[in-house]
Amino acid sequence: MDKVNLSDKFARIDEVYKPKLVAQYNDNKILLTRARGDFVWHKHDDTDDLFFVVSGRLVIQLRDRDVELNAGELFVVPRGVEHCPRADPEAEIIVIEPMGTINTGDAEGSSLTAEPERI
């Protein structure tokens, strides 16, 4: 039961789109990710995806519109909705999702598919 200092944790992240596990609650994981450029188009059939921007700007591209998020804003992508996060130039984000969720959803096997590492 230790507190998590987000600034310290983000300072340890160099790679983009490589999720880092910083906490768990119930059956959910709290992930920190540094985002830059486009991720990959994907969807999660069984779960929503929550994105919270800590710093920078993140665009959640949907097939019918873009959702622009600035620091302090969050957006929930409903289950089954295709999306592609994009950050230009860079964003630090928190993603909350159930344990076992693959970061690239139905695009599993993409070069961006990554198992979260605990930091």
C-alpha positions, -999 to +999 in steps of 0.1 A: +000+000+000+024+027-012+015+059-029+024+063-066+042+095-077+032+099-113+060+124-121+086+099-109+070+070-128+067+089-160+103+100-157+113+064-159+094+058-192+114+063-224+096+041-249+063+051-265+032+029-263+048+004-239+024+003-210+038+003-175+018-011-146+018+011-115-013-002-096-042-026-096-076-023-080-102-050-080-097-066-114-084-035-131-049-024-140-037+012-139-012+018-167+011+047-176+020+052-212+040+077-231+023+084-264+038+098-296+025+096-331-002+071-341-010+039-322-029+012-341-066+010-351-082-015-328-112-023-306-119-042-274-151-064-278-154-071-240-144-039-223-144-001-224-111+018-225-104+048-202-078+074-213-068+102-189-042+127-201-017+138-175+003+160-198+004+169-235-024+164-260-040+131-271-064+126-300-086+096-298-094+090-335-128+073-340-142+063-374-167+091-374-148+119-354-118+128-334-119+134-297-092+159-286-080+156-250-057+180-231-040+176-197-066+169-171-092+155-195-104+119-199-124+099-224-140+065-223-141+045-255-171+021-253-165-016-259-166-026-295-157+009-309-127+011-332-102+038-321-066+049-327-049+071-302-025+097-316-002+122-298+017+150-316+042+157-303+038+137-271+014+129-242+017+112-209-015+092-203-031+069-178-051+039-192-074+019-169-087-014-181-094-049-168-066-073-161-058-095-191-068-069-217-044-068-246-034-032-254-039-036-291-073-054-287-083-071-319-051-060-336-032-084-313+001-093-329+008-058-340+044-045-334+028-023-307+013-053-288+030-052-254+025-069-220+027-042-193+058-042-172+055-032-135+075-001-125 
